[in-house]
Amino acid sequence: MRAVTITEFGDPSGMTQTDLPDLEPGPGQLLITTEAIGVAGVDAVIRRGTVAGYGFEVGLVPGSEVAGTVTAVGAGVAGSWVGRQVWAFTGGTGGYAEQVLALAHHVTPLPEGLSPVDAATIGSAGPVSHFGLAHAHFAAGESVLVRGAAGSLGIAAVELAARGGASAVAVTTSSAERGERLRALGATHVLDRAGRGDADAPAAYDVVVDVVGGPDTPEFVDRLAPNGRMVIIGAVAGMPTADIGERLLRSFQKSRSLATFSLDTVPVPDRNAVRADHLAAVVRGELHAVVHDVMPLDKAAEAHQRMDDGEVFGRIVLVP
């Protein structure tokens, strides 16, 4: 099978298409012929080597989110899976390939009318944003700021906050054109990347959902209202500066909170239920799978370069 491997951590040139042996499903696994592969921010973080020390080694196949058709099952798999179109979580790596393996409990059948491309765009972004907002104890009537709203995670957070009755949904993004697209998805205020540029936007927020991370993160801690909660659900810009704890303590009397959130901490049945609801909502037009571009698998390095250049609105999807 064709697959893309990381031959050197760093810039996208360290990704190479190669031929690997075909896969065989083990106990509890499904073998899926991929039809769409989501190119996620976490893939870029792994490729850059930002998370070195977490067991990632040269030669790995990146990609955690695919959609395709089940072609075989391993021992102990219950139910009629072969021939079904599904969304699948590969376990964190292995997705940039013509075939993937996934545990049966990490697979969600596609509803009728949903394309694999759309499924690979929102299948993980929706649940991460949903449970990230829940982790922040977001409630109707509260104001929300989504930092880094132009990617698939940010877009899902905007739509879900708006659907959840937020009093305001402010976004940070890089251009007026992107801001207008985000307004169409539920944003009420558009800010620049530093969190400025809209005189009518709230001065402080009950919830900040941060997809970006990086050295400017502490500045957004300062944007929290009293009892405000900031949740970091992505870190495409790397680690915050060391003074982030100091920022919290300086505003001790405002009872602000800072947390990280990973979908790994949510029970699998809960993730799957929310994902199935989101996939069905896309078919009904209640949520949107925003696809920036569909590219062939052998253009994975180019897709990553476009992400690094800040060009992508939504998600790029690879097709074998």
N, C-alpha and C positions, 0 to 999 in steps of 0.2 A: 504494500500500500504506500501511497505518497503521504508524506508528513513533513512538517516544518520543525526543525530543531534549533535550539540555541547552541551555537558553537563557541560563542564568546559573549560574556555578559558585558553590557554597555549600550552602545547605540544600535539602531536597527540593523546595521550591516552584519551584525553577529548572528543573524537568523538565516538559515539555509534550508531549502527544500531537499529532501532525501527520500530514499526508498527504505522502508522498514518491513519486517515480516508481518504477514497478516495476523490478526488477533484471534484468540479462541476464548470464549467466555468461561470463567471459572465458577465455582459454586456461588449462587446468589447473584450472578452478573447477567447483564444483557449485552449482546453485541449489536451495535448500532452503526448502520451505514449513514454517514453524516451528509446532510443536505444544506446545512447552514451552521456557521461557527461564529459565535459572538466574540468580537475583539474588545476586551474589557480593559479598564484602567489598571486592574490588578495584574493583567498580563504584562503591561508595560513596566510596572514596578518590579516584577520578577525578572523581566528581560534586562532591565538596567542593573540588576544586582543590588537594588536598594534593600532587599530583605535577605541579604547574604547571611548565612548562619542558620537558616531555617531548613536546611537539608536540600536545597536546590543545587544541582550539579550540572556542569556543561554536558550537553547531549540530551537534555530534557525536551519534551514536546510541550510547549505552553498551551494554554486554553482550558477553561473550566466549564464552558457552557456551549452546548450544541443542540441542534434539532435534526432529526432524521428518522429513519425507518429501522425498526428492530428486525434483525435477520437471523438471530439465533439466541438461545438462552442456555444458561448453565444449570447445573444440578441444583435442585431445591427451589427453583423459581416457580411460583404458583401463578396461575392465570394464563390467559391467551394473549401473549405479547407479540409473537412473530407476525410481521406484516403491518403493525400499528405505527403510525407517526407519533413521535414523542419528543418532549424536551428532556434533556438529561444534564445532570451535574457529574462531571468526570472525576471529581475528587480533588481538583485544584490544578492538575496538569493533564496533558494528553489530548486536548481538544483539537489542535490544529492538524488534523489527519483525516484520511478518508474513512477510517473506522475508529470507533472508540468503545471502551468498556465502561459500564456504569452499574453500580449496585441497583437492584430493582427498586429499592425504596428511595432512590434518588432520581427516579424517572417519573414524569408526569405526561399522561396522554394529551395530545393536542385536541382541542375542540374542533368540531366541523367548521370550516370556513377560515381557520387561522393558518397562515403560511408558516413554513419553517423559519423563514427569514424574520418575520415578526416575532415568533416565539423566542428565537435566539437573541433578540434585541431587548425584550422585557422580562424574560423568564427569571433572571436573578435580580435585575435592577428593581423590579416591583417589590418583591419581598424584603430586600435589604432596606429600601426606603420606608416601607410600611412598618417594619419592626424597629427601624431606627427612630421613627417618629414616636412609636409606642415606648421605646426606651427613654425618650425624652419626656414621657408623660404628657405629650401634646393633647390638648383638649379644644373643642370648638370654642371660638371666640378669642383664641390667643393669636398673637402675631408670630410669624415665622420668617426667618431669613435663611435662604438656601445659598450657600457659598459654593460657587462652581456649578451653576445650574444648567450649563449647556450640554453636559454629558448625559448618558442614559440614567445614571443614578439621580442626578440633579433634576432632570425632567420628571422622573417618577415622583420624586419628593414634592415638586411643585404641584403636580396634578393631585396627589394624594392629600396634601395639606389643604388645597382649595376645596376638594371634595369633602374633606373633614370639617369644613366650616371655619377655617382660619379667618380672623378679622383682617389680616393683611398677609400677603405672601410676597416678600421682597426677594430679589435675586441679584447676585453678582454675576456679571458676564463681561465679555471683552468688546462688544460693539452694540450700537443702537439697533442694527438689523437683528442680531440675536435676541436683543431685549424685546423687540416686537413679536418675534416668534414665541418667546416665553410668555408674553402677555396673552397670546392666543391660547396658551395651555393653562392659564390660571394665575399668572403672576400679576400683582397689582402695582408693584414698584420695581424699577430697574436701576441698579447701581453699577458703578464700575468695579473693577477687581479689588479696589481698596475699600469698597463699601460706601462710596460717596456718589453724588451726582443727581439725587432726586430730593428736592427741598421738601416735598410732601411726605417722604417716607418716615416711618417711625424713627425716633432717636434711639430707641432700645427695643429689644425683642424678647418675647417669652421663650422662644426656642430658636436656636441656630443649628442648622444641619450643615456640617462641613464635609465636603467631598474632597477638598484640596489638601489640607494639612500644610506642611512647610513652614518657613520662618515667619510668615505673616499671621499665623494662627492666633497668637496672643492678642493681636489687635481686635479680633472678633470676640474674644472673651470680654473685652471692654464694651461690646455692643449689647451685652445681656442686661435685661431689666432686672429689678429685684426679684429674687426667686427664679431667675431665668436659667435655662438648661441648654448647654451646648453639647452636641453629640457628633463625634468625628466618625464618619462611615467610610471614609476613603482618605488616602494620603498620597495622591499622585505627585505632589510636590515635595514629598519627603517628610522628615521629622520637624516638629516645631522647635523653636529656640528654647533654651533651658529656663528662661524666665517666665514660662507660662504659669507655673505654680505661684510665682511671686505676684503675677497679675491677679490671680484669684484672692490671695491673702490681702492684697492692698484694698480690695473691695469687700472685705470680710462682712461688713454690716449689710451688704446687699444679698447675702446668702445665694450667691451664684454657684452653679455646678458645672463640672466638665466631665465627660465620659467618652469612652470609645465604644463602638458597637461592631460586632461581627455576627453574621448569620449563623456561624458555627454554634453559637450559644442557644439557638432556638431549636426546640424539639423538631425532628424531621417531619412528623405528621402535621405540625402546625405550619411549617414552611410550605409543605405541599398543598395544604388546603388554601392558603392565601394565594399561592402561585396559580392554582387552578381557577380561583376566582378572578385573578387578574387577566389570565389568558382569555377567559370567557368575556371579560369586560372589554378587551380589545376588539373582539368580534362584534360586540354590541355598540362600539364607538364611544364607550365611556372612558376608556384609557387609550393612550396612543403609543404605539411602537414607532419611535422616530428613527428612521434608518438614514444615515448620512450617505452611505454608498454600499453597493454590493460588489466585491472584488474577488477574483480567483485566488485560490489557496496559495499559488506561487507568488502572489503579490503581498504576502503577509508583512514583509519588511517595509514595503511602501505604505501599507496601512498604519504600521506603527510610527513611521516617520510623520505621517499626516497627523496622528495623535500628538506626537511630540511638538509639532509646529503649531498646535492649538487650532487646527483647521476644522476639527470634527464637531458637528452639532448632532447629538444623538449618538448613534453607534454605527461603526463599520461592521459589516458582516462578510465573512469569507465563505466562498462556495467551492467545493472540490471540483 
